[in-house]
Amino acid sequence: MEIVFSNARAQKFFENIDKHIRPRVVRGLELLERYGNALGMPHSKALGGGLFELRIIGITHIRFVYAFSRNRIFILHIFHKKTVRIAQHDIAYARAQFKAWRRGIA
């Protein structure tokens, strides 16, 4: 499966990830590309409504929120996870990106 960044904000966040966590991020994305929707915990988790999170765990926890369509993986949002639960504003932002993206390809 091909990974596509659906917006410039996600692309910029990815490009600016610190070098100490980059190898974990690259490994997580390689697993996602290879296994797609068969990738499960502890690497990936369903968020509902067609959204999933790629979980990068280390000194810094990073989450990639993504969706599948047409044999592609669309990265909708990336953020540093600082609390036990994902903040509602991060989920709301990802859902809005997903909705806008679906309108654009439908």
Number of C-alpha atoms within 10 A of each C-alpha: 15 13 17 13 17 19 14 11 13 17 16 12 14 17 10 9 12 11 9 11 16 15 11 16 22 12 12 19 19 14 16 21 16 13 12 19 16 10 15 15 10 10 15 22 16 16 13 9 9 12 19 22 22 25 21 24 16 11 8 12 14 21 20 25 27 26 21 17 10 8 10 14 20 22 25 27 26 22 15 13 18 11 8 6 7 14 11 9 9 16 15 11 14 22 21 13 18 23 11 12 15 11 9 8 7 5
